[in-house]
Amino acid sequence: MGNLIVWLFTDPTQAGPILKYMLDRYLGWFAVICFVGLPILASRIYLNNFFFAWRAWRYLWLVALGVWLVWWILYLVRRYPEDVANHTAYINRQQYIPKGSKKKARTATR
């Protein structure tokens, strides 16, 4: 539950790499669902007796939104803590890896 609260109230630009990765990975699907689903819902009103006015499209859109929501919650509960731990371990390992010198290497003369 703490992960969900952190996600809800964290600005994506200030979130850090792991949260940015998570948002980049899953918000794309949400955008696709919205850009496809909202016109289908609107077409129910404006395209009466046409193919996209069928109720099945509206219910398919709601099912897709529900599947996305369940997928997102499962990620937050199961995978997100593991990703945060892996990222923290990676940052911890990086501090022990020697950095290259900033001096420009001399080129060999002939």
Order of alpha helices (4+ residues) and beta strands (2+ residues): alpha-alpha-alpha-alpha
